[in-house]
Amino acid sequence: MKRRWFFASILFILSASLTLALSSYCLPNSVTLRSLAEKRGIEIGAAVAIPPLKTDPIYQQLLANQFNTASVENVMKFEYLHPQPNTYTFEQADTLVNFAKSHNMKVHAHVLVWHIQLPKWLTEGKFSRDQLITILRDHIHKVVGYYKGKVQAWDVVNEALNDDGTLRNTIWLQGIGPDYIEMAFRWAREADPNVELYYNDYGADGLGPKSDAVYSLVKKLKAKQVPITGVGLQMHVGLGWAPPKGDVLANINRLGDLGLNVHISEMDVQTYDGPGTEEEKLQKAANLYADMMSACLSNRACKSFTVWGLTDKFSWLPGFTGKPQSPLLFDTNYRPKPAYYALIDVLQNK
Ligand code: G3I
């Protein structure tokens, strides 16, 4: 039995290495997203899922070869790190932080204050305003303190706004009031004087009511000396519904003018809807990736470009939309797609 497992493992590692070797057959070994991004002075990242990071050598190799920063897709969210009132569980997140350290990668930690993926003890507890303030402050102090010096950045507040630019009616807004945003940033800074602190949102990538609201929110925070480093433009887009490159650049420019960093923080492209053959759709997705990378490279305020997953195999989108999707840079067999080569081209030539 043991022998069978041994040979099965050897076979798996060999086939993984072969796939990886074939997947980069078109490029010299030294040309990777990571090497090119480092030359251009920006970070290139992927959101990381823990199960394959723990068990899949090809996933590990691809991540470390192609990316120099890792975003934490799920396991730093409240329900993972703080499942019971007095229990914190850091093991899964530590796996990623340790991997990043041993491969000379940075970690973009995600997320301190969100309205989703909260534990039941929190959502079903009937807490007063003062109690909720204590819970959130203790959570931020504990978690940011634990990872002090080990992560480069935190998404402090995520998706606090509705599409029309009003504040989203979350447990935090209801229980604490609009000041929870400012408080969260200040508590994060108390726990780590050096870590970068971000406001992160979707559908606010180009120009429009929501991105105007993000702009005005962060402008007010800056005016009140709230310690905010930058804004994450998530960039969850689809064929046929993505902001024009010019609007994204205008948005990056105005945020940069406030003295803020900008990250393209969670890019993926829904490919299911829209006309065209599969090949044409992959090319359209590639063009969108190229546009957004090019917008990012146009202003030094844009420091980082992250895709929301390493390969299509583990993307959240097929499950979420109930449709086959091909949203990322590597396919389900970890082969590079047109989007990958489009980013290589922009980083190399534009
Ligand atoms: O952990 C359980 C597992 O125990 C169970 O077996 C499995 C069965 O479905 O579910 C697992 O939890 C899932 C979790 O991802 C981990 O895979 C949840 O059901 C699922 O809802 C959760 O989805 C995540 C989603 O946030 C939650 O809203 C996605 O992976 C993650 O990519 C997505 O990420 C968000 C960012 O945090 C914020 N911006 C938008 C982005 C996309 O929605």
Boltz pocket constraint, residues with backbone or C-beta under 6 A from the ligand:
constraints:
  - pocket:
      binder: B
      contacts: [[A, 73], [A, 74], [A, 116], [A, 117], [A, 158], [A, 202], [A, 234], [A, 266], [A, 308], [A, 316]]
      max_distance: 6.0
